[in-house]
Amino acid sequence: MTLKDEAVSPVIGVMLMIVVTVIVAAVVSAFAGGYANDDKKAPTAVISCKALPDGLLFTVESGEYLELIDCNLILKNGEDTRRFTGATELHKVDPIVWPEITDFELNVGNQFYLEADNDGRAVEGGYMGWTDPDFYLTRDEIGTYRIIDRESGQTISAGVIKA
């Protein structure tokens, strides 16, 4: 009867090498597949909002370059909230001649506009409104806005609507 000096069976050694290989492959795959910490940051800007007789005029006062198509707008009046999409409902305008412009690039000084569907008289104290679903800005509540980056869901700018 002879004792062997080997402590680990070759089968166990091969299994350990396979486990290590699988772990290394999983880590490499996770980083290559986008599981690494790659959070997109929303651009930041200071944007003001003024109520006009037939809609809301937003002005980029300062901040980073924005794409209007990548923005969503959330209006709030008291407990009521309404969301608008930059791709279809917000329109860039020229402050001097006021026509709509077909590009969606916003830099400092650029303006964009949200046209109201009605004058808001359907509700008491209303001064501006939208339908489908119904949403109204009223004089007895403070109207606020939040502009959200569509991809990250982060706030770009927020404030009070100047009536």
C-alpha positions in Angstrom: 0.0 0.0 0.0 1.5 3.2 -1.1 0.5 6.7 -0.3 0.4 9.3 -3.1 1.7 12.8 -2.5 -0.9 14.4 -4.7 -3.4 16.5 -2.8 -5.9 17.4 -5.5 -7.3 15.2 -8.2 -6.7 16.4 -11.8 -10.5 16.4 -12.3 -10.9 19.0 -9.5 -8.2 21.1 -11.0 -9.9 21.1 -14.4 -13.2 22.0 -12.8 -11.7 25.0 -10.9 -10.1 26.2 -14.2 -13.5 26.1 -15.9 -15.2 28.0 -13.1 -12.5 30.7 -13.2 -12.8 31.0 -17.0 -16.6 31.3 -16.8 -16.4 34.0 -14.1 -13.9 36.0 -16.2 -16.0 35.6 -19.3 -19.1 36.9 -17.4 -17.3 40.0 -16.1 -16.0 40.8 -19.6 -19.4 40.2 -21.1 -21.0 42.5 -18.5 -18.7 45.4 -19.3 -18.9 44.9 -23.1 -22.7 44.5 -23.0 -23.3 47.9 -21.3 -23.8 46.8 -17.7 -21.0 49.1 -16.6 -22.0 52.3 -14.9 -22.8 54.2 -18.1 -25.7 56.5 -16.9 -26.5 59.3 -19.3 -26.7 62.7 -17.7 -29.3 65.2 -18.8 -28.1 68.5 -20.1 -28.8 71.4 -17.8 -30.3 74.8 -18.7 -32.1 77.8 -17.2 -35.3 78.1 -19.2 -38.0 80.7 -18.4 -41.7 80.4 -19.2 -44.2 83.2 -20.0 -47.9 82.8 -20.6 -49.1 84.6 -23.8 -52.8 84.9 -24.8 -52.7 81.7 -26.9 -49.9 79.6 -25.4 -46.7 79.3 -23.4 -43.4 80.8 -24.6 -40.2 79.2 -23.3 -36.8 81.0 -23.5 -33.4 79.3 -23.0 -31.6 81.8 -20.7 -28.4 79.9 -20.2 -27.0 76.4 -20.1 -26.1 73.6 -22.4 -27.1 72.8 -26.0 -30.5 71.0 -26.1 -32.4 69.1 -28.7 -36.1 69.9 -28.4 -37.0 66.5 -29.8 -35.3 65.0 -26.8 -37.4 67.0 -24.3 -40.7 66.3 -22.6 -42.7 69.1 -20.8 -44.7 68.5 -17.7 -47.2 71.3 -16.6 -48.7 71.3 -13.2 -51.6 73.4 -11.9 -52.5 72.5 -8.3 -53.0 68.7 -8.3 -53.5 68.5 -12.1 -50.7 67.5 -14.3 -50.3 67.2 -18.1 -47.4 65.9 -20.2 -46.4 67.2 -23.6 -43.7 65.7 -26.0 -41.1 67.8 -27.6 -41.2 65.9 -30.8 -44.8 66.8 -31.7 -46.2 69.5 -29.4 -43.3 71.9 -28.8 -42.2 74.2 -31.6 -39.0 76.3 -31.9 -39.8 79.9 -32.9 -37.8 82.9 -34.1 -38.5 85.7 -31.6 -38.3 88.4 -34.2 -40.5 87.2 -37.0 -42.3 84.4 -35.0 -42.6 81.7 -37.6 -42.0 78.1 -36.6 -38.6 76.8 -37.4 -38.1 73.3 -38.6 -35.0 72.4 -36.6 -35.0 71.2 -33.0 -31.7 72.7 -31.8 -31.9 75.0 -28.8 -29.0 77.2 -27.7 -29.0 80.2 -25.4 -31.5 82.8 -26.6 -33.6 80.4 -28.6 -37.3 80.1 -27.8 -39.9 77.4 -28.2 -43.7 77.5 -27.9 -46.6 75.4 -26.7 -49.8 76.4 -28.3 -52.9 76.2 -26.1 -56.1 74.6 -27.4 -58.4 77.1 -25.7 -58.6 80.2 -23.5 -59.4 78.3 -20.4 -62.8 79.8 -19.7 -64.3 76.4 -19.4 -63.2 76.4 -15.7 -63.5 79.1 -13.1 -60.4 81.3 -13.1 -58.9 79.6 -16.1 -56.7 81.6 -18.5 -55.4 78.8 -20.8 -56.3 75.2 -21.5 -55.6 72.1 -23.4 -58.0 69.2 -24.3 -57.6 65.4 -24.7 -57.0 65.2 -21.7 -58.4 68.4 -20.3 -55.9 70.5 -18.4 -56.2 74.2 -17.4 -54.0 76.9 -16.0 -55.9 78.9 -13.4 -55.3 82.2 -11.6 -56.0 80.7 -8.2 -53.2 78.1 -8.5 -49.5 78.5 -9.2 -48.7 76.9 -12.5 -45.3 75.2 -12.8 -43.4 73.5 -15.5 -40.7 70.9 -15.7 -38.6 70.1 -18.8 -37.4 66.5 -18.8 -34.7 64.8 -20.8 -36.6 62.0 -22.6 -33.7 59.5 -22.5 -32.5 59.8 -18.9 -35.8 61.0 -17.3 -33.8 63.7 -15.5 -34.9 67.3 -15.1 -33.3 69.8 -17.4 -35.1 72.9 -16.0 -38.1 73.7 -13.9 -39.9 76.8 -12.7 -43.1 78.8 -12.3 -45.1 80.0 -15.3 -45.2 83.8 -15.4 -48.8 84.7 -16.1 
